Amino acid sequence: MGYPVVLSDLINYFKKFPGIGEKSAERMALSLLDFPLEDVLKFSDSMVNAKKKLHPCPICGHLTENELCDICSDQSRNKSVICILEDYKSVFAFERAGNYNGVYHVLNGLISPIDDVNPEDINLASLVDRVSKIENPELIIALKSTIEGETTTLYIKKIFEGQNVEISRLSYGIPMGAEIDYLDEITLDRALSDRKKIS
């Protein structure tokens, strides 16, 4: 016997989450049926609110529900040091580590010609604009060690070639191909502290 249609629909929506297969989606859907209706309605409201209210910060591209994100609006942060990340998930990872006092720039993707993702398709133009307004800027490139990450790193280096911009990258204590947002705080903190200047 198959699932009732409404349960099947619910399971299919849970399967849209990364890493959730048929069995996990079924467990989540059936668990949701045990929630009090009030909790289910609050859960539904929180999803709708997140989708409606969260948007990219116009300065750095990180998620915020305000005009600017908390990091860009924090006057105690060092605005001349910008850590370049692929996505906003990595920002949360760095913030959990807790020892970085600069700001971020979220690219929202990596250059990948094979996937038809070109430099103009990611958040690079606003980075150039930001850097042009900073005195003695330092860029810390914190992208994963993949072909796409390396291509994007080299492109960023080329953009700022001949300018007074110090560019460094995380140390290679990070495993090849590792996702930044999955690294533990100690590994991430050491990689940041031991960053290497890109010559």
Secondary structure, DSSP 8 states (H G I E B T S, - for coil): ----HHHHHHHHHHTTSTT--HHHHHHHHHHHHHS-HHHHHHHHHHHHHHHHH-EE-TTT--EESSSS-TTTT-TTSEEEEEEEESSHHHHHHHHHH----EEEEE-SS--BGGGTB-GGGSTTHHHHHHHHTSSS-EEEE---SSHHHHHHHHHHHHHTTTSS-EEEE--TTS-TT--GGGS-HHHHHHHHHT-EE--
